[in-house]
Amino acid sequence: MNAAPARVTVAPARDRPVGVAQSPPLALYVHIPWCLRKCPYCDFNSHQADAIVPEREYVDALQADLQASVPQVWGRSVQSVFIGGGTPSLFSPESIDRLLGIVRALLRLAPNAEVTMEANPGTFERGRFAGFREAGVNRLSLGIQSFDDKALQSLGRVHDASQAQDAIEAAATLFENFNIDLMYALPLQTLEKLDADLRQALAYRPPHLSYYHLTLEPNTLFAKFPPPLPDDDTAHRMQELIEERAAAAGYSHYEVSAYSQPERRSRHNLNYWSFGDYLGIGAGAHGKLSFADRIVRSARYRHPRRYIDAALAGNAIETQHELPARDLPFEFMLNALRLRDGVPSAYFPQRTGLPLAVIAGPLRRAVERGLLDRDPAVIRATPLGWRFLNDLQQMFLPD
């Protein structure tokens, strides 16, 4: 008697992984997890550094992680590199030089690739910044947050306003391209204090300015012990003031939290927002890679020691999953709608592998409500849509 055939369960089409015919642009993210001190608002994977940070061993682990990942991106050109943290500037220029040498040896780094590194003014030394430039970093991102000493103390930052100013002046001299990170709606911050911060930042004419609303993230000290923050109306007026001052100074507000001088938009972040691919290496790093039959998200082990051991053993990936078709519209829109200019409509089928018809209903409803531009060639929020961005993005959640 023949055995009964095995039962095969076929997932509904909307729950199946889908791939792309042509790979989108590729970026590399490298995470360095140590900080001098953990800030009370920070929910990133960062760890307070001990007396000695294991730089050499960690770069060894990054090399092993990258070597194991090369087959997934074989032959693809890397358009940008971002070294984030944590505080990458805790590492010596020699370690960063070695890291970038490994990247160039293992990947096809585009000749004009943007190579960004985050730096903390609390670790500033002019010779150190010059060493990062010599290593191949061509864009520095400075975590300033504020020029008000009391605000910096309330945020748990290890630098003061004077150190922030020195770091910016050095970056402006050594790097043709650099970014200043600032925050608003800080504890006890007033419009007048915000205006002072903003004027100070714009006086340096940074090529790029990032301005983030302070939010109380779960599992942070601020979430457990909330500081006194400006109310929502005041925070909204602060946002409007930032937009007005930046526009008057010639900056383009091209993404929700990003402002740039002409031709100085962050190419690395633009790749995220336009649903490009990125390989993430380092403790807790996330990645998204597209293939002909699937789109895969992955995450490395978070704890530095666990990550180092796993990477050196040949597999630093803790979790990995294929994105089902049902999740892709929201994932795409969550990023693309953050851009003031939006993205070409053709990006949706090219980068999700799905026909534009699958989102025809939400697109039509968003246009009817005045939240999306009527131009069929572009997916772009209207000014009203940008104001109610969360509502607009949620229209593309799966049923």
N, C-alpha and C positions, 0 to 999 in steps of 0.2 A: 504494500500500500504506500503510495507516495505521500511525503510530508506536505502539509498545507503550506502554501507560499507565505513568506514573511509579510507582515503588514507594513506598508510604506505610508507614512504620514506626510502629506504635502502641505506645506505652509501656504496660507493665502498669499496671493501675489503681493499685497501691500506689506506683508511681514517678511518677504524674502529679501536677502541682500541683493543689491544691484551694483553694477560697475559702470565705468566710463570708457568711451571709445578712445579718448585721447587724454593723457595725463595732464592735469593742471600744473601751473608753476609750483616749484618746490622750494621750501625754506628749511633751515636748520635752526632749532632752538637748543641751547646748552644751558642746563641749570646748575648753578653753584650755590649750595644751600646754606652756607654759613653767614652769620651776621655778628657784628660786635655785640648787639643786644636786640632782643625781640621786641618790636614795637607793639603797643597795646591794641592797635587797630588792625594789625596784619594777620590775614588768614592764608598767606602763601606758605609753601613748604620751606620754612627757614628755621635754623637752629642756632642758638647762641654758641659762638666759637669758644673752644677751650683755649688754653695757653698756646697750643700748637695745632694748627690746622694741617691735616695730612695731604698737602698739595700734590706731592709726587704720586702718592698712591691713588688719589682721586683722579688725576689725569690719566694714570694707567687704566683705571676703571672706565673712564670716558673713551679711551682708545679701544678697549675691548668691546664696549657697548656699540661703538660706531662700526667696528669691524664686523660684528655679528649682524648689524643692520644693513650693511652695504648691498647684499643681494636683493633687498626689497626696493632699492632705489637705483639699481644698476643702470648706468648709462644716462641718468637724468641730471640735468644741470641745476645746481643750487644757486638761487638768485640772491639770497640774503642769509646772514647768520646773525643771531641775537644771543648774546651771553647774558643771562639774567639770574636773578636770585631772590632771596639772599642778597649778599653784597659781593659780586664778583671782584671788585677792586681790592678785596682782602688778599687775593692771590697776587703773587709777584708778577712783574712783567715777563720774567723768564718762563713762568708756568703758562701764561697766556700765549707767549710766543710758541712754546712747545705744543699747546693745544691747537692753535691755528695751523701749525705745521702739519699736525696729524690730519686735520680737516682737509687741507689742500692735497695731502698724499692719498687720501681714501675716497674723496668725492670730487666731482667735476664742478669746482667752484667757478662761477662766471667771472670773467676778467674784471667786470665793473661791479662785482657783488658789494652790497651794503653790509658792513660788518659793525654791528652795534654792540656796545658793552655798557652795562649799568655801573654807575660809580656813586659812592657815598662821600659827601664832603668831609665826613668824619675820618675818612681814610686818605684824604688828599695830601699828596706831595707832588710838586711840579715834576720832579724827575720820574716819578712813578707814572704820571699821565703821559709824559714823553715816551716812556718805555712801552706803554700800551699802544701808542701810535706806531712806534717802530715795529711792534709785533704784527701789525696789520689791522688793528682797529681803526676804522675811518669815521666812526660816528659814536660820540659819547652821550649817554643819557644820565643826567645828574638828578639824583633824588633830593631836591631842595625842600619841597613841601611848603615852606614859609620863610619869610625874612624876619619874622617877629620872634624874638628869643623866648617870650612866654609861651607862644603857640608851639614852638619847637619842643619846649620842655613838656608841655601837656601831651604832645604826641610821642614822647619817649625817644626823640631823636638824639643822636650822640654828637651832633654838630650844632654850632651856633650860627647866627647871621653873618658874622665876620668870616667864618670858615666857608660858608656858602658863597659869599661874594668872591673870596680868593679862588675857590674852585671854578666858578663861572669864568672869571677873568683868565685863568690858565687854559680852560677848555676853549675859549674864544681865540686864544693865541695859537694853540697847538692843533686844533681841529677845525677844518673848514665847515664841518657839519656837526651840530650837537643839539641836544634836547634838554629842556628844563622841565622837570616834573614838579607841579604844585598841587595843593589841595585847597578846597574851600568848604564852607560850613563847618569850620573847626570849633572846638570848645570855646565858648564865650566870644567868638569872632563877630565883629560888627561890619557893616558895609564900609565904614571908614578904614578899618584895619585891612579888609580885603583890598580896597582900592590902593592902599599903600603897598601891599604885596605886589599887586598887579603892575603898578607903575614902576616899581623896582625891577621886576622881571623884564618888562618891555624895554626898559632903558638899556639893557644889554643887547637888544636886537637878536635874540636867539633865532636860529633858522627854524626851530620847531619848539612848540610849547604844548605840554599836556597838562590839563587842569581837571582834576578828579574831585567829585563830590565825596566827602568823607561819609562812609556808611558804617553802621554797626554790624559787622559780620559775625555769624555764629562761631562759637569756640574761640573767641578772642577775649582779652581782658576787658576791652570796652563793652563787649556784649554782656559780660557779667557785672561790670560796674560802670554803667553808662555815664559819660560826662555830660555837662549841660551844653546842648547844641542849639544853634539857631533854629527857629521854627520853619515850617515848610515855606511860608510866604517869604520870609527873609532869604532863605536859601535860593528861592526862585529869582528874587531880585539880584542876588549875587551872581547867578548864572547869566542873567541879562546884562549885568555890568561887565562881566568878563567878555561876553560877545561884542558889546559895544566898543570897549577899549581895544580889543584885539582887531576888530574890523577897521577902526580909525587908524591903527598903526600899520595897516596893510597886510594883516594875516587872514588867511582863508580858514574858515571853520569847516573843515572837510569831513570830520567825524565827530561823534557826540562829545568826546573829551579831547579832541586834537585840533590844533591850530598850526598853520605853517606859513612861512614865506613862500613865494612862487618857486616851484620845482623842488621843494624840500619836504614833501610828504614822506612819512615813514614807509618805505617800500616793504619792509618786513610785515608791519601791521596791516598794510593794505592787502597783503596776500591772505592774512587771516580773514579779514572782513569780506573779501571777495570769494571765500570758500576754496582757497588754494590748499595745497598739501603742505604738511610740515612734519619733519622727522624730529622727535624730541628725545634728547639723551640727557642723562644726569638724574640725580635723586628726585623722584616725584614728577619728572617731565612727562608731558602728554604729547601725543602725536596723532596725526590723521593722514593716512596714505590711501590713494585710490588705485584700483586695479581694474582689469577688464571685466571681472566678475564680482567685484565687491569693493566696498569702502570700509576701511578698518580704523578704529580708534584704539589706542593703546596707552598704558600708563606704566612708568617704571616704579620700582620699589621706592617708598618715600624716605625711610630713615637712611641717613648717609652710610652707616656701617653695613646695614642690610644691602643697600644698593651696591656698595663697593664689592662685597663678597659675591653677590649674585652676578654682577657684571664680569668679574674676573673668572667666575665659574662658567661663563658662556651664555647666560640668559638673564638680563636685567629686567625683563618685562614681567610685571606682576599681574596685570589684567589686560585682556585684549578682546574686542568684540566687533562683529560686523554690523554696520548700520542697516536696519531694515528699511525698505522703501517708505513705510509709513512715517518714519521719523525725519526723513531727509528734507521735506519742505520747510519744517520749522527750523531745523539746524541751519539751513541755507539762509532763511530770512532773518534769523536771530543775528547773523553777522552782516549780511548785505544791506539791511535797512538802517544800519548805524552810519552809513556813508551818506553825506549830504547829496552827492551826485548820483547815488545809487549804483547799480551795475547794469550792463547790457542784459536784456531779457534772454539772449542766447546763452548767457552763463548758466542759467538754471538747468537746461538739458545737458549742457556740456559737462557740468561739474557735479550733477546728481545722477545722471543716467536716466532721468525720468522726463517724459514729455511735458511741455508747459501746460498741456491740457489738464494735468492732475491738480493744478492749483487755479484753474480757470474760475471756479466759484468764489474762493476767497479774494482773488484779484478783483473780480467784478464788484463784490460787496465793498471792498476797501476803496475802490474808485468812486462808487456811489456815495460813500460816506465822506468823501473829500480827503481821505487819508493817503491815497496813492495817486501819483501822476497819471494822467490819461494817455500819455505817449506809450504805445504798445512796444516800442523798441527798447524801453528802459524800465527797470523796476526801481522806483524812487519814491520816497515818502514826500508828501507835500509839507509845507511848514506846519500845518495842523497835525499831520501824521507824525512829524518829528516831535511835536510837543506831547503827543500821546503815544510815544513809541512802543511802550509795553503793550498797550491795547492792540496796536497794529500788529505787532509780532505774534501775539497770542491768537490772532485770527487764522494762523497757519498751523496751529497745534493739531495733531491727529484727533479724529473723532473718538 
